[in-house]
Amino acid sequence: AWPRALGSVEPSHCAEPPAQATRRLGEATTSDGLRPSLVRRALQRDPGLSRRRRGWRQAGLPAQRTPHPLRIAAQHEASTSDLRPAQGLAHEASASATATQAPSMGGGAGEAQAKEGPGQNGNGQQHERIPSCDPVFSYVHPLFRKLRAQKDHMELGDLPELDARLLPEVSARRLEQLWTEERERARAAGRKPSLQWTMARLLGGKFSVSVLLMWVAIVCNLLIAVLTNGVVQAVEGKVSPEVGYGLAACFFGAVVIGGIFTQHAQNNQTKVSMIASGSLNAVVFRKLALITSKERSKYTEGQIINFSAVDCQTVLEVSLFLGFFVLVPVQIIVCTILLYLTLGPAFLLGLAILCVNMVAVDRVGDSVKKLQAAKNILADQRNIVLNEALQGIRTIKLLAWERAFLDRVEEKRGSEMENLNTTGFRRALQAFLSFGLPTLATVATFVLFTELGNDLEPAGVFMSLALFEYLNMALVILPNFLNEWRRLLTSVERIETFLSEDENYVVGEESAEDVGLVEIKNGSFFWSDAAADGKDEKGEKEPEAAPARAKGQEKGSKAYGVLSATDNGDVELAAVPGALRGPALTLTDINVRAEPGQLLAVVGKVSSGKTTLANALLGLIGKASGSTFVGGRTAFVAQQPFIMNDSVRENIIFRGDFEEAWYKECIKACCLEHDMESFVAGDATQVGERGITISGGQKQRVALARAAYFRPDVVILDDPLSAMDAHVGREIFDNLILGLWRRQGTTVILITNQLWVCDRCDSIVLLDEGRVREQGTYAALTDAGAPGRFRELMSNVTGNADAQLEVEAEVAQEETKEGPQDKQQEKPAVEADSEAKDEATEDAAALDDVDLDEGDKEKEKEKEKHEDDEKKGK
């Protein structure tokens, strides 16, 4: 289908507005059957793709012409189509993430690059590319000349362009593909997946090149030692001058060639380390979005931070010299052979000293490895304490708890410093064994050589000294190599364990006809299976009951210390006794359907499964059976809204393009106009960490405005009106949910405890104990002839369902009579509505009091009469 679609792209289309491109491309999509996800990526001008000159080059376009995004996306799809079957969910998830995140990144570097043209810097000048083959790295010379000309001032655009194959997104995509294949093979073979083997497959080619280049450099270095013998003999006159000149020329050539190959090996190994650390960082970051909530609870925030701050950094440091480490044993063997041929059996003494040294260094290396593992645990504990202090810094300041938290941090830091001091001492001992004993081995070998009656000739001495120098270098590197290799294995194993955790990311099918459709068929969902039977993650039974609480202790969850708030507002359970832990909340046999443009309300009692249903629609919990479909772009507004430490505007547009007219319309629909006027700097006001400078209702309205600005096809709202005043919630319901989103044809799933909105919803779903108990329109569920659970719920909230209906009818009649009025006159109506509801509730309660059983009343009268008779008798 691509050639036919591309045939309709003319040169004049390259600069056409996005709206025209959307209409024309939609026609091509309908006729040629293009995938909507790919079309969406093309229209959103993926900045990561347009920023890379590789995309321009693959598209086959001249450098002076701005390419149409469809051309780039088509070529990008063709180049990655062979990865899709093997990569499975990982590549589809990456494409989906690109499709949803592209709008938030538009107008930044991607569009700027497109306007500037391919390979151009911010000044409109052509970027210089690093040549693929440059023996002496001559491309740095113009860079230094430019640095001198600009008086030691450089900009990012002055640097040569980086090879696209080194970009993290490219290497991470390849690593995800290989890791998915490894997990599938391991699952089929019944073994653990190996991240080490996956990294070997990812880096094997470049690593082999580094080893080959380094091998040539080592041969040149050893050749220098051998040529030294011949040069000294030429100086002594033992060989002809012509041979001496030839040996000197070879000596010079070996030095030059060895230096060039050493630098190229180091340059290539630097690229290997960049790919390794960059891809692992990206994959670890992405794993956080895909991991299940059960597996996520196994890791603290400090451990997750250390995956990038410690483990990926270890991979970067060790892989930088891994190519040199591999050839160290070869260099030791060759040097040993040459020294034995030069010094004879006397070298066996030095070899024995080296063997003892290797054992000692290995033992010290083992102790360093254990200390390194303990240091990681201590660093995790310190990060936890620091993170707690930073999250609660406002409370700490108000209660003057700085010293207490500082003592906790210093305690953890003291243990870590003690560990570091011990590690430093062991490393110093290791350095002494690495540098001191080889020198003793050299002296001992020369002494034994002379004691055996041999003469030390200058040529042999110079050659032996050069070989001992290379051997000494190898002996210094080898123990470090062993320790660093252990370090690398430890870090890779930690990351491997994290990447092996279960995921619940699901990629659904999508078609243009189903945009806005939300449906769950026979769905059963679960949070975790460890808490369902009162067992821990290892399958062991937990304590039956909690210990008795002494008088004066705190009541509730604080008595057991089981509750801890996380940064996103969730509550984690830790060390909960079996008697306190209930079964895991599940949804069973859920059948829900919302047509495009409908408003569906989800109601129910507390802990009935409403928020779980929202997580099921978002794919954030496990699915045991059934199917889930959410068509189109989805926005979610949680009970605890996510707020960035940025301005109000950035929290709404979320790093996307700023459209002033649409922005004002969203602000108006979310009742934020008055708030913007009250802010000191308007919408440029900084909201602070977690939005501490604005109220809870303002946070919720900012989150709603962000969802509206996103132009979603489906909106899932988790009780957003609960954090607002009654009149503000009613205005947002009218202006946003029934106004802006209704006009756009947006499907709204409203999870709410505000039952006054139900009569204005298209459909209502009643959840109870994780099941759909009733479903239908408001009129059907509140029919007096068919009482049910929804009617009972309304009765529990209002006191009498009939009274509630009468109040609503009166309010509707009042609104019809009054007609449209100013906003200032709406508040008394709301207050009257509330007073009417309160009166109806009191009347219902009074009726309940009057409606007592007649038998109970007679008993009360007889009891009172009996008491009066006793008083008279006394």
BATIFI-729913 format. One record per residue (C-alpha): z, x, y. Coordinates in pm, whole numbers, plus 50000, padded with zeros to 5 digits. Layout:
REM BATIFI-729913
ZXY;...
//
This chain:
REM BATIFI-729913
500005000050000;500575028850241;496905038250306;496125002350404;499165000450630;498445034050789;494865023650845;496064999151108;497875026151306;495705037251595;496435066151839;497325040352103;500065026951879;501975059551892;503605050652224;503775012952182;507084994452239;509244988951933;508884951051957;505094953251920;505444978051638;507854954351464;505454924851479;502444945251364;504404962351091;505794928950974;502234916950917;501454948450720;504644943450518;503714907950425;500174917050321;500854950050146;504324944249999;506134973450160;509824977950089;511924962750374;514454991450361;511695016950422;510164996150700;513594993250862;514075031050849;510645036051007;511345011951293;514775025951365;513335060751421;515655080151195;516865108251429;517595131351137;513955128651033;512215129951370;514375159351475;513005182051205;509675198951246;509235196850874;508615159750918;505975166351183;504295192150965;504315169750657;502835141150857;499835163150938;499905155351311;498965178851596;501825194351787;500955178352122;501035142351995;504095120851938;503845106551584;504365070351503;507625065951307;505715047751033;503665078750962;506755100550932;508565075450712;505515071750489;505225108950433;509015111850388;508945084150127;506075100949942;507925134149937;511155118649799;509735092149568;510025115149267;513785118349325;514525081049328;514525072848951;516795101748856;519015099349156;519915062749114;522625049049335;523245081249525;519805082549688;519695045049747;523125047049911;521905074950135;518915054150238;521125024150303;523515044750512;520575057650716;519335022450771;522655009450897;523635039751103;520325045551275;520915020151553;524255035951640;522635069951679;519515059351865;518875071852212;520475105252134;519015137252002;516435119351790;514685101352077;515035131152303;513275152252045;510545126352007;509965125852382;509885163452407;507405167452125;507555187651805;509245221351809;510155219652176;513445227452341;515125208452619;512995226452882;509745215252724;509015250052589;507815256052237;510515265251986;510155298851814;510215296451436;511885322651222;509125339751024;509365335450650;508715372450584;509925398150838;511055431150681;512935443950987;514035410451143;511915416351452;512275380051565;515675388651716;514135412751971;512705385452201;516045367952172;517935398052307;515355403152582;515805366752686;519575371652676;519335401152915;516895382653141;519195352353165;522245373953239;524095367952913;523555330252930;521775311452653;521245275252557;520785259252220;517075254552283;516635292352322;517545298651959;514835299751691;514465268551483;516405267551158;514625262950829;514735225850737;515705234650379;519025247750507;520035215050674;523105198650514;521435164850466;518635180750263;520885201550038;523405173050005;520695149349886;519645174449623;523255180449515;523885142949482;520835139949260;521915168749035;525525156549022;524405121448924;522305135848644;525205157748528;527605128048522;525145107848316;524695136048066;528445141948048;529085104847994;526535104147711;528035135447551;531635124247598;532705154047808;533755161148164;530975167048417;530755202948538;530365209148908;529975246348837;526825239948634;525545216048901;526025242149174;524285267848953;521285244748926;521295238949301;521595275549402;520115293049099;516755301449257;518015316149582;520895333349406;518485350449165;516475363249459;519645377649615;520565395049287;517065409749258;517125422949615;520595437349567;519545453749240;516765472549423;519285483249688;521715496449422;518915515749251;518045531849584;521695541049645;522055557049302;518745574749354;520175589749674;522985605649470;520535620349221;518245633049498;521235649749662;521435672949363;517795683249405;518065688249783;521105710949743;519275731149478;516315734649719;518675747549990;520085772749741;516505784249663;516555773149300;513415752049353;510335757449570;510335745849935;507495721449865;509615703849605;512535703949847;510455687450118;509265661449870;512845654749762;513925651550126;511115626450192;512155606349886;515765608350009;514715593750345;512625566550180;515475556649948;517835553350246;515375531750444;514315509750152;517885505750031;519025495050378;516205469650418;516785454250077;520555453350134;520155434150461;517645409950311;519975404050017;522835397250257;520645373950466;519555354750158;523135352750030;524215338850369;521695310850321;523135304449974;526655301450118;525405277850393;523755255050139;526795255649909;529435247850172;527265223750374;526225203050073;529765201549932;531215191150267;528645163350302;529125151049945;532945151149976;532735131850304;530355106650149;532555102849840;535335088950058;533145058950138;532235052649773;535525058549588;537505028849460;540805019449619;542655027649297;541275062949278;541715067749652;545445061849619;545755093149401;545065115949698;547075120950011;545465126550347;546515163050336;544685168250007;541535152150138;541655173550452;542055204850239;538915196550042;536935205450354;539345228450539;540315249850237;538165244149931;534745242050098;535725271650316;536595291150001;533175283049857;531605295750181;533555328450180;533175336949811;529525326849774;528725349350071;529395380049850;528855365549505;525475382549465;527065416549526;529945408949292;527645401449000;526055436349011;529355454949044;529785459048665;526245472648640;526935497748916;530135509148741;528325514348411;525475534248568;527865555948771;529985562648462;526955574048262;525715597148539;529175612348592;529555618448219;526185635948214;527235657048513;530875665448426;530905661248050;534035651547849;536245659448148;535245625948293;537115607948010;540385614648194;539095596748501;537805568648278;541275564448123;542855562648468;540315536348566;541125515448257;544845515848340;544005506848697;541895477148584;544765463048376;547205466648664;544815450748912;544185421948670;547915414848639;548325415249016;545305392449045;546915366948813;550035366049028;547895361749341;546095332449177;549385314849103;550575320849456;547295306749588;547725274949384;551305271149513;550085277349866;547615248449838;550455224949739;552615236750028;549695233150270;549165197250148;552825189150214;552715204750560;549585185050651;551255152750541;554225158850769;552005168851062;549815138351014;552855115551010;554115131451331;550765127851506;550315091651400;553765082151522;553895105051825;554555075852059;557575064351859;558805100151825;558705104752201;560425071752274;563245078352028;563535115752106;562905125751745;560965157551833;563595180951696;563925161951367;560195162651299;559935198451421;562615208251169;560665191250894;557475209350991;559285242651019;560865237350678;557465232050518;555985260250720;558845283350622;558145278050253;554455283950317;555185315850515;557375328850235;554505322749996;552075340250232;554385370350268;554625374149892;550875370349861;550355396850130;552625421349949;550755415849621;547425420649797;548695453149953;549695465449608;546285455649482;544625475049766;546675506149679;545625503749316;542025498849421;541795527949669;544475552549552;543895555649178;540115561749201;540855591049433;543395604449183;540815599748910;538335621549106;540865649749161;542065648448800;538505649748668;537625680848876;540845698248771;540245691348402;536595702148437;537635736348570;540465739648315;537925735448038;536175766848162;533315750848351;532055762148691;531765736748975;528365742749131;527615728849480;524765706849356;526945691449086;529885687149324;527805669249589;526205646749330;529595639349169;531155631549506;528335607049588;528675590449247;532455588849279;532005572749621;529795545349474;532155541749178;535125539649414;533325512449612;532665493349291;536295497149182;537475483649517;535155453749491;535735445449125;539425435149152;538615415249465;535755399549276;538115388748999;540565373449247;537875356949456;536235343549142;539545327649043;539845313549395;536375299049372;537035283149034;540265267649160;538535252149464;535525240349266;537805224249006;539685205449281;536435192549432;535075184749084;538085163149004;537635143949329;533885139049282;534445127048925;536475096849038;535045062248980;532845046349243;532185009849315;529195012949546;526584987049450;522994985449574;521564950049573;518004938049585;516724925149917;513794904250029;512684890250364;513274854350247;516944860850163;518044875250498;521264857850598;521964843850252;525444849850107;526114840549747;528544848249465;527714834749118;530444833448855;532094863749013;535324879048887;536814907749086;539784930949051;541674956349259;543094979148991;543994977248626;547005000448634;549344976548811;548254945948617;550474952648316;553334970348491;552165004548380;551435035748575;548125054048581;548975073048264;549675041048074;553445045948059;555865017548114;557705017948442;561425010948494;562424975448414;564624970048717;565784987349028;569225002949058;571974982449221;572164984449598;575484994049745;577044974350027;575684984050364;572304995550239;569114981850386;567644950550238;564134943550120;561504969950052;563324996250257;566144996450003;563775010849745;561605031549979;558415017949832;556445008150141;554495032250359;551965022850626;548625040550624;546385048650917;544155018350867;546954993050854;547124989950475;550404993050288;550735016449994;553215012649710;554935043449576;557465045949292;557745008249262;559954996048975;558194974348719;560294943848807;559184945749170;555494951349108;553544919449049;550184915248882;547104928049063;545424902149283;542134890849128;539384865649192;538164845848893;535034824448846;534074824849213;531004804449307;530314805049681;527024800849867;526294801250240;522794793950358;521294814350644;522754803550978;525684784350830;529344787150928;531504788950615;535294787450649;537524802450378;541064788450387;544094789150163;547754797350142;549164832050187;548104855849906;545524831549778;542754857749780;540994852550112;540884889150220;540034898949863;537004876349885;535884894750199;536264928050019;534294914049725;531414904649956;531524939650106;531564956149762;534914972949822;536604961249502;535614962349139;533464934848989;534184924348633;531394898748598;528934877648791;526624886549077;527104891649452;524404890049715;524644895150091;521224895250255;520424915250567;522514935850806;526214928450768;529054931751020;532724929950926;535674923851159;539004930950991;542484918851074;543314954051192;540244962951404;538944998551406;539215013651754;537955048251850;539675070952097;536925065452352;535895042152632;535665004552592;531885005952621;531545032252348;533785011652124;531354982752164;527954999852152;529265024551890;527075053951996;523995031651998;521405024352264;522815007452573;521044974652654;522684961652968;521564925352946;522544921552582;525774940652645;526794916352922;525954886552704;528174899552423;530974906852671;530774871552806;530744855752460;533884875052365;535814866152681;536054902452796;534714897753149;538144892453306;539554921653104;536814944753228;537694935853585;541384942353524;540764976953372;541115005853616;537735021153531;536044989753399;534354994453065;534675032353110;538445029553059;539735051352777;541565030652517;543515059952368;544355067852010;544095035651804;543665016352129;547265020152246;546315011752607;545004977052524;546654946952362;546114934252009;544004905152129;541824928352336;541314950952035;540174921251831;537774909552102;536334944752135;535714944751760;534024910651786;531874922952074;530864953151864;529844930251578;527844908251817;526144938351980;525054949851635;522804918651598;523814912851236;522304888050993;525684881750828;529154883750987;532364884450783;535454876850993;538924882250848;541154859251055;540174873551396;541644844351593;545224850451479;545724879251727;544644858652030;546144831652247;545204796352151;542934789452449;541214823452417;540624817952047;539114783752118;536774798452381;535614826152148;535054800951870;532924779652103;531054807352287;530584833252012;530794817551668;529284783751758;527354797352054;525754831552039;525684835451662;524574799651603;521634804851841;520664836751660;520844820551318;523614843851203;525514834750889;529274835550957;531944837850687;535184829150868;538404836650681;541134819450877;544534803150879;543624783251193;542824749951032;541804733851361;538384750551326;537614734650991;536134702151126;533474722151313;532414743251018;529374735650804;531244741550480;534794749150366;536024768850065;539654764749957;541124793949759;544334792049561;545654818049315;542354836649316;540154806649233;537954782849430;539824749949408;537744728849644;534484733149829;532494710650058;532274696650408;535284687750619;534554650550595;534364651950215;537554672150173;539614650450410;538424616950281;541464594050254;540154579349930;539964612949756;543164632949829;543084668949711;544394703949769;542754707750110;544294675450229;547634687550096;547194720350283;546474701650603;549554680350544;551754711250497;550564725850823;550514694851044;553094672550871;550674643950810;546944646450753;546274611850894;548184620151211;546184652151242;542924632951209;544074607851471;545014635951712;541644652551663;539864619551718;541814613552039;541084648852161;537374644252089;537394610952274;539204626652572;536634654852587;533804629552576;535264610152868;536054640253081;532754658353027;532194694553130;534884708053361;535904741153503;537694766253285;540834761353488;541034725053371;540604733953003;544084748652962;545974715553024;543744698952766;544684725452514;548354721352603;548054683652567;546404689052232;549284710952120;551864685752249;550064657852067;550124678151747;553814685351793;554534648351850;552534639551541;554494664951342;557814651051469;556694615551389;555704626051040;559044643250990;560824612151111;558844591050867;559794614750589;563454610950684;563214572950686;561314572650358;564424580550149;565094565449811;567014532349827;569274542449540;570394573649726;571274552450030;573444528849823;575304558349673;575984572250019;577434538550133;579684535549826;580964570749880;581814563850243;583594531150148;585634549149882;586764575450133;587834548150380;589924530950110;591704563550031;592564568750396;593994533350425;596104538350110;597634569950252;
//
